[in-house]
C-alpha cells in the first residue's frame, strides 16, 4: 500500500460520496479501501498474481475496466470524476444496500472490501483498510475538496498584497525623512487585514478610520 497522504483526490472522493447520500463514516469506509487499492490515483496500473492488469482508483479487473471504457464513452476514462461516476454506477449491484446499513466505520470498510473489491483473503489487509478509512476522516476535517493549485493562488495573492502594503509604508517613511512638511502629520491606523504587516511599527496614537 502507498504511504497515506491527505491528497486533493481524497477529499474529492469523500465529498462525492457524501453528496450521493452516504454518511461520513460510510464514505470514509469506501475511500479507505480506495486509499489501500490505489491511493486514489486514477492512472495507476498494476499486475496481480495472475498476471492480469488492474487499473484505476478501485484497481478494476480487465473485465470491469472494459465496462468502465464503455460507460465513459467520449469522457476520459483516466479522469478521477469519470471513475467516481462509474464506481457509483457499479455500487448498487456491489454492496450499496449493505453499505447503507453499516453503522460503524469498520462495518462500512468491510462491506466495501468484500462486496465491491473482493480481494483474495491473503491480500485483504482489512486492518490497514480500516486505518486508511479513519485517516480519511482526519484528512477531510482539515482539507476542503478544492485542489492545491487554488490554495497556492490565493496565498500568492495575499503575499502580493502584503508586499504592496509593506512597500507603501517604506515609501512613506522615506518621504517623511526627505520632505517632512510635505507628508501629512495625521497617522491613520491601517485596516485590520493589514495590521499584522504594520505590527513592528504600530503607533498607539494612530487614528481609526
HELIX and SHEET records of a PDB file:
HELIX    1   1 UNK A    8  UNK A   19  1                                  12    
HELIX    2   2 UNK A   24  UNK A   38  1                                  15    
HELIX    3   3 UNK A   62  UNK A   72  1                                  11    
HELIX    4   4 UNK A   80  UNK A   91  1                                  12    
HELIX    5   5 UNK A   96  UNK A  101  1                                   6    
HELIX    6   6 UNK A  105  UNK A  112  1                                   8    
HELIX    7   7 UNK A  113  UNK A  117  3                                   5    
HELIX    8   8 UNK A  121  UNK A  123  5                                   3    
HELIX    9   9 UNK A  126  UNK A  140  1                                  15    
HELIX   10  10 UNK A  148  UNK A  178  1                                  31    
HELIX   11  11 UNK A  192  UNK A  194  5                                   3    
HELIX   12  12 UNK A  195  UNK A  198  1                                   4    
HELIX   13  13 UNK A  199  UNK A  201  5                                   3    
SHEET    1   A 2 UNK A  45  UNK A  47  0                                        
SHEET    2   A 2 UNK A  53  UNK A  55 -1                                        
END                                                                             
